[in-house]
């Protein structure tokens, strides 16, 4: 299962341990019980999420392969309960840069967020053209350095830091994935990380439909 994100990014489910029933069985293990049928099991999942009894959700683990620009990875690594392994620019050549489709304006009441977009088309085109030239020049110098024999670990200094796409493995259990989604789907989350969170939610919803339904009811709607 693979979802395309932004201009060149993507996220795919590589592997998974557990399902909705695994969460139910983990919750009932205290009484040595298991499934009592769909209706009862869904009711239990709703109760667990509504009352923040979340340890049973740690029994389900998602292993995702993510291709995202550094500005997204910087926010993903804030979720320290996840386990990550990222592509290294010391061993592989980096060749993709993130190019935004529009320019967002700085929010007047949120120091770390944006609000609205740059409406002036001439200014927007100017910054698109300048960014394109900046990227072209940076990639040219990077490729020239590699061709000259300069080590990859130093040649990457020519690349724009926040824009470079890296591929990595992102492994996280269902409890902490819900925490990530709760934060990164919010209206105050940065646009780019929100796009990856939406792709993660689509995978989450497909693989844990009962859990996702309860999560949406008691978390997202709040």
Protein Blocks (a to p, Z undefined) as FASTA:
>chain_A
ZZdehjlbccddfbdeddfklmmmmmmmmnopacebjklmmmmmmmmmmnopaklmmmpc
cdddddddfklmmmmmmmmmbccddddfklpccfbdcddfbdcdddfklmkbcedjdfbl
mlmmmmmmmmmmmmmmmmmmmmmmmmnopafklmmmmpcfklpccdddddddfklmmmmm
mmmmpmkbcfklmmmmmmmmmmmmmmmmmlmmmmmmmmmmZZ
